[in-house]
């Protein structure tokens, strides 16, 4: 009789089958307050060079060591701790320093070697200080130079020796002046993959080019037809360069668009399928290459997989209930997806597919079925049906 393998899997954390990103089975582990999360409004997630996972929340930092979270809160009595502010950006540089930015608090970096903070704040009497305490994106180019943005459209270049900044302000066209407010800051910063002397920066008014050779900023203003509905809402822009185009999305409800680097021209992401037009009605928080031909686009409530050649789209669904999850960030760590949603960390892992792969190489017969519904309490009826149907059961 043919022997068939059935896989059953259970986890201490909440886990669920997740197979829409690939044909392979995935699991989703959710880490919340039972793992030491005590903050609110978690925004960014990164992995440092030592393997720890970090996130920034409204008034501090959280570090995950694989089993629990530790937190760094602001301390108004210490000169080497986070001050009170609303933090929403996190970046690790090549020296292992964690840069923290956000509204009101200025900019900091955490030196992990010394476990101490260094603070940068605006000083009206010092032209080499940051130009505003409302700070945004931080980026390091391939030469190790740190760049930092502020909400008044000033790009700052960090001088490592002097520990101060050179300022490069963007000249805003007069027709955009009325649309400026406290949320009018630069978005993502990326380095051109062909010309390393060029940085591209997202802004409320369009894509900005910074030429490092002459220290000049140039704005490629959004088309007139987009101005009325782009500028009435907050639009710091998420960027990702894919071949000769910059894919970008707004942080308003304007969806996904392109900037053609060769033509220096904006393009719509043309969608005709009624089921996928909802990407136009969502904030685009992250655009990131995932597989060889696949792009992940994270919105505030959805994850989309987009074929970069055909633009075919697939909505990734993996939640087991009707609860709405509001996402804040997504990153790829060791080929696996980490998400922040509803003040929880979601780890989409390959535990099941890896286990099936091992079984397929060690067993004479390939796995014919896998089932991840055997979470405590066990479903006795389902368990009985499985044992009646298959004669070889392996539980992991």
Legacy VTK file of the C-alpha trace (Angstrom):
# vtk DataFile Version 3.0
C-alpha trace
ASCII
DATASET POLYDATA
POINTS 396 float
0.000 0.000 0.000
1.259 3.457 -0.899
2.512 5.306 2.149
1.411 8.958 2.335
2.809 11.493 4.762
0.603 13.967 6.579
2.191 16.876 8.424
0.553 18.420 11.451
2.083 21.450 13.096
1.401 23.372 16.301
3.087 26.408 17.839
3.029 28.140 21.205
2.604 31.469 19.437
-0.427 32.122 17.278
0.321 30.491 13.914
-1.566 30.086 10.697
-1.150 28.575 7.252
0.096 31.114 4.729
0.439 29.965 1.152
-0.479 32.914 -1.040
2.998 34.454 -1.332
4.270 31.216 -2.881
2.867 27.793 -3.580
4.794 26.515 -0.566
3.145 26.479 2.875
4.103 29.236 5.311
3.437 29.945 8.951
2.699 33.240 10.653
3.950 33.744 14.218
2.600 36.786 16.042
4.520 38.391 18.913
2.685 40.813 21.175
2.575 41.985 24.766
3.151 38.472 26.070
6.687 38.816 24.676
7.459 42.091 26.421
6.066 44.688 24.008
4.960 47.631 26.146
4.966 50.596 23.746
2.439 51.999 21.282
2.526 52.913 17.573
5.416 50.716 16.408
6.596 52.116 13.064
9.788 50.571 11.631
11.465 47.183 11.831
15.095 46.309 11.000
17.673 43.651 11.858
21.045 44.852 13.117
24.427 43.357 12.301
24.353 41.214 15.436
21.068 39.613 14.423
18.774 41.470 16.855
15.491 42.825 15.509
14.711 46.448 16.365
11.651 48.618 16.091
10.923 52.245 16.895
7.696 53.256 18.610
6.155 56.521 19.724
8.594 57.237 22.557
11.303 54.634 22.419
12.967 51.585 20.912
12.265 47.867 21.186
14.798 45.046 20.660
13.850 41.410 20.044
16.422 38.725 20.829
14.409 35.786 19.512
12.545 35.111 22.733
11.583 38.465 24.291
11.585 42.232 23.741
13.625 44.815 25.647
12.675 48.483 25.497
14.523 51.818 25.573
12.206 54.612 26.722
12.868 58.344 26.728
14.471 59.775 29.865
14.294 63.518 30.465
16.826 63.253 33.291
19.639 61.763 31.220
21.816 63.374 28.552
22.484 60.019 26.868
18.912 58.723 26.496
15.988 59.317 24.162
14.123 62.535 24.828
10.365 62.764 24.625
9.136 62.904 21.052
7.164 60.951 18.484
9.676 58.629 16.842
8.866 56.920 13.560
12.119 56.259 11.669
14.945 53.817 12.353
18.155 53.165 10.407
21.375 51.218 11.097
24.593 52.523 9.527
27.748 50.595 8.597
29.268 51.327 12.022
26.388 49.591 13.778
24.790 52.815 15.046
21.000 52.981 15.173
19.660 56.343 14.021
16.294 57.390 15.442
14.247 60.287 14.042
10.725 61.682 14.291
8.598 64.650 15.280
9.852 67.051 17.968
12.670 64.884 19.279
15.456 65.823 16.858
17.766 63.016 15.720
19.702 60.438 17.736
21.952 57.552 17.196
22.372 54.673 19.591
25.968 53.442 19.765
25.443 49.737 20.447
29.094 49.265 21.413
28.809 51.802 24.242
25.055 51.390 24.818
24.658 55.180 24.774
22.822 57.817 22.740
24.157 60.835 20.893
21.645 63.617 20.277
21.337 66.199 17.484
18.908 69.087 17.905
18.202 72.342 16.128
20.166 75.356 17.370
18.978 78.660 15.825
22.457 80.113 16.424
24.312 77.273 14.708
24.054 76.836 10.931
25.799 73.463 11.219
23.112 71.981 13.468
20.084 70.225 12.001
17.664 72.801 10.610
14.593 71.438 12.429
13.745 69.034 15.262
11.144 67.419 12.981
13.417 64.800 11.407
12.714 62.108 8.819
14.586 59.607 6.677
18.230 58.647 7.280
20.375 57.035 4.583
24.002 55.962 4.134
25.529 55.960 0.650
28.144 53.527 -0.664
30.950 55.808 0.568
29.709 55.702 4.154
28.255 59.234 4.195
25.140 59.727 6.309
22.275 61.854 4.965
19.334 63.043 7.050
16.131 64.878 6.097
14.010 67.368 8.009
10.425 68.501 7.499
11.427 71.887 6.061
12.813 70.222 2.918
16.449 70.354 3.913
18.839 67.490 3.174
21.682 67.234 5.702
25.088 65.634 5.138
26.720 64.421 8.356
30.359 65.304 9.035
31.749 62.407 11.077
34.802 64.280 12.370
33.032 67.468 13.430
29.731 65.796 14.356
27.769 68.485 12.576
25.810 68.831 9.337
26.042 70.592 6.005
22.612 71.769 4.866
21.158 71.561 1.346
17.699 73.188 1.165
15.232 72.458 -1.625
13.781 75.500 -3.355
10.006 75.009 -3.400
8.176 76.342 -6.488
5.891 79.223 -5.615
2.771 77.359 -6.757
3.353 74.782 -3.981
3.897 77.174 -1.080
0.254 77.112 0.019
0.383 73.351 0.432
3.205 73.306 2.980
2.536 72.286 6.580
4.261 70.440 9.423
3.902 67.129 7.564
5.655 68.428 4.440
8.916 66.536 4.730
11.106 64.415 2.508
10.254 60.727 2.216
12.555 57.812 1.410
16.138 58.303 0.196
17.760 55.852 -2.233
21.032 55.873 -4.177
20.914 55.543 -7.945
22.002 52.028 -8.905
23.813 53.228 -12.046
25.151 56.660 -11.098
26.379 56.504 -7.499
26.760 60.305 -7.404
22.980 60.650 -7.424
20.493 60.273 -4.587
16.742 60.172 -5.168
14.409 61.516 -2.487
10.653 61.359 -2.189
8.767 64.550 -1.375
5.254 65.850 -1.219
5.753 67.660 -4.509
7.505 64.946 -6.493
10.795 63.087 -6.897
13.934 65.061 -5.912
17.394 64.439 -7.379
20.497 65.253 -5.308
23.758 65.426 -7.233
26.596 64.807 -4.768
29.183 66.190 -7.203
27.743 69.715 -7.187
25.579 69.465 -4.031
22.438 70.539 -5.870
18.833 69.466 -5.365
16.454 69.329 -8.320
12.707 68.783 -8.009
10.824 66.870 -10.689
7.406 68.310 -9.909
4.359 66.095 -10.101
2.234 66.497 -13.245
-0.411 69.197 -13.111
-3.179 66.588 -13.373
-1.993 65.032 -10.094
-1.443 68.213 -8.139
-4.974 68.807 -6.872
-5.387 65.354 -5.375
-1.783 64.786 -4.331
-1.151 67.953 -2.407
-4.318 68.066 -0.354
-3.133 65.152 1.788
0.084 63.972 3.418
2.359 62.407 0.831
5.848 61.481 2.014
6.798 58.971 -0.664
8.091 55.398 -0.481
10.710 54.744 -3.169
12.329 51.729 -4.814
14.469 51.757 -7.968
13.744 48.801 -10.215
15.746 48.791 -13.443
15.183 52.164 -15.172
12.198 53.218 -13.101
11.593 54.489 -9.619
8.484 52.896 -8.217
6.872 55.164 -5.687
3.784 55.286 -3.553
2.153 57.987 -1.532
1.389 58.001 2.159
-2.008 59.416 1.305
-4.601 57.481 -0.678
-3.004 57.874 -4.066
-1.616 54.441 -4.788
1.364 53.300 -6.834
3.152 55.206 -9.626
6.437 55.352 -11.562
9.128 57.827 -12.521
10.985 56.852 -15.706
14.650 57.779 -15.200
15.504 57.804 -18.902
12.520 59.878 -19.990
12.430 61.874 -16.723
8.674 61.421 -16.857
5.956 60.242 -14.475
3.706 57.306 -15.339
0.495 55.909 -13.888
0.299 52.349 -12.663
-2.533 51.406 -15.011
-4.980 49.019 -13.405
-8.168 47.831 -15.094
-9.127 44.896 -12.857
-11.843 46.006 -10.436
-10.553 43.649 -7.736
-7.086 45.208 -7.634
-7.948 48.892 -7.834
-7.991 49.047 -4.041
-4.203 49.555 -4.165
-5.127 53.029 -5.426
-7.167 53.659 -2.290
-4.510 52.741 0.233
-1.398 54.337 1.679
1.737 52.831 0.153
4.114 52.346 3.064
6.832 50.173 1.525
7.952 48.963 -1.901
10.579 46.233 -1.810
11.971 43.599 -4.217
11.006 40.146 -2.974
11.766 37.386 -5.443
13.443 37.462 -8.854
10.475 38.969 -10.681
8.279 39.983 -7.767
7.788 43.250 -5.899
6.078 43.547 -2.509
3.953 46.650 -1.981
2.758 47.203 1.575
-0.311 49.350 2.126
-1.861 50.252 5.443
-4.141 47.195 5.320
-2.837 44.928 2.548
0.203 43.245 1.011
0.402 43.079 -2.771
2.672 40.936 -4.922
3.381 42.553 -8.282
5.172 41.022 -11.241
7.635 43.732 -12.284
7.445 42.723 -15.962
3.755 41.990 -16.506
2.420 44.089 -13.585
0.159 41.177 -12.695
-0.991 41.636 -9.103
-1.899 39.226 -6.324
-3.323 40.144 -2.951
-1.569 38.221 -0.173
-4.110 37.045 2.375
-3.066 35.155 5.487
-5.195 36.343 8.389
-7.455 33.749 9.943
-10.147 36.156 11.099
-12.029 39.204 9.886
-9.989 41.474 12.154
-8.500 44.414 10.254
-4.741 44.703 10.653
-3.225 48.144 10.158
0.343 47.666 8.977
3.207 50.080 9.591
6.276 48.419 8.082
7.604 45.351 6.297
11.122 44.018 5.850
12.821 40.891 4.512
15.170 39.130 6.952
16.981 36.015 5.748
14.447 35.629 2.952
11.489 35.747 5.347
8.958 38.512 5.888
8.572 40.498 9.115
5.639 42.864 9.542
4.392 45.322 12.131
0.632 45.498 12.529
-1.734 46.432 15.363
1.240 46.884 17.720
2.322 43.296 17.064
5.182 41.711 15.140
4.274 39.193 12.451
6.889 36.706 11.250
6.006 34.870 8.040
8.351 31.906 8.069
9.176 28.867 5.967
9.034 26.346 8.798
6.484 24.150 7.042
8.031 24.260 3.572
11.467 23.547 5.048
10.068 20.572 6.963
8.330 19.217 3.866
11.540 19.599 1.891
13.461 17.586 4.466
10.806 14.879 4.471
10.723 14.703 0.702
14.477 14.039 0.630
14.460 11.532 3.495
11.242 9.607 2.725
10.582 7.370 -0.239
7.174 8.929 -0.732
6.512 12.626 -1.142
4.336 14.563 1.260
0.748 14.447 -0.007
-0.913 16.602 2.637
-0.049 19.117 5.312
-2.412 20.517 7.906
-1.800 23.248 10.436
-5.156 23.273 12.186
-4.062 21.079 15.066
-3.698 23.878 17.566
-4.770 23.263 21.130
-7.454 22.182 21.846
-7.166 19.429 19.225
-10.039 18.976 16.805
-10.864 15.341 17.537
-13.214 14.945 14.573
-10.670 16.347 12.143
-7.921 14.239 13.699
-10.004 11.081 13.262
-10.644 11.870 9.591
-6.948 12.412 8.947
-5.984 9.099 10.563
-8.642 7.292 8.521
-7.437 8.821 5.271
-3.653 8.462 5.654
-1.626 5.577 6.985
1.550 7.547 7.805
1.313 10.573 10.093
4.262 12.734 11.071
3.738 15.468 13.659
6.271 18.274 13.948
LINES 1 397
396 0 1 2 3 4 5 6 7 8 9 10 11 12 13 14 15 16 17 18 19 20 21 22 23 24 25 26 27 28 29 30 31 32 33 34 35 36 37 38 39 40 41 42 43 44 45 46 47 48 49 50 51 52 53 54 55 56 57 58 59 60 61 62 63 64 65 66 67 68 69 70 71 72 73 74 75 76 77 78 79 80 81 82 83 84 85 86 87 88 89 90 91 92 93 94 95 96 97 98 99 100 101 102 103 104 105 106 107 108 109 110 111 112 113 114 115 116 117 118 119 120 121 122 123 124 125 126 127 128 129 130 131 132 133 134 135 136 137 138 139 140 141 142 143 144 145 146 147 148 149 150 151 152 153 154 155 156 157 158 159 160 161 162 163 164 165 166 167 168 169 170 171 172 173 174 175 176 177 178 179 180 181 182 183 184 185 186 187 188 189 190 191 192 193 194 195 196 197 198 199 200 201 202 203 204 205 206 207 208 209 210 211 212 213 214 215 216 217 218 219 220 221 222 223 224 225 226 227 228 229 230 231 232 233 234 235 236 237 238 239 240 241 242 243 244 245 246 247 248 249 250 251 252 253 254 255 256 257 258 259 260 261 262 263 264 265 266 267 268 269 270 271 272 273 274 275 276 277 278 279 280 281 282 283 284 285 286 287 288 289 290 291 292 293 294 295 296 297 298 299 300 301 302 303 304 305 306 307 308 309 310 311 312 313 314 315 316 317 318 319 320 321 322 323 324 325 326 327 328 329 330 331 332 333 334 335 336 337 338 339 340 341 342 343 344 345 346 347 348 349 350 351 352 353 354 355 356 357 358 359 360 361 362 363 364 365 366 367 368 369 370 371 372 373 374 375 376 377 378 379 380 381 382 383 384 385 386 387 388 389 390 391 392 393 394 395
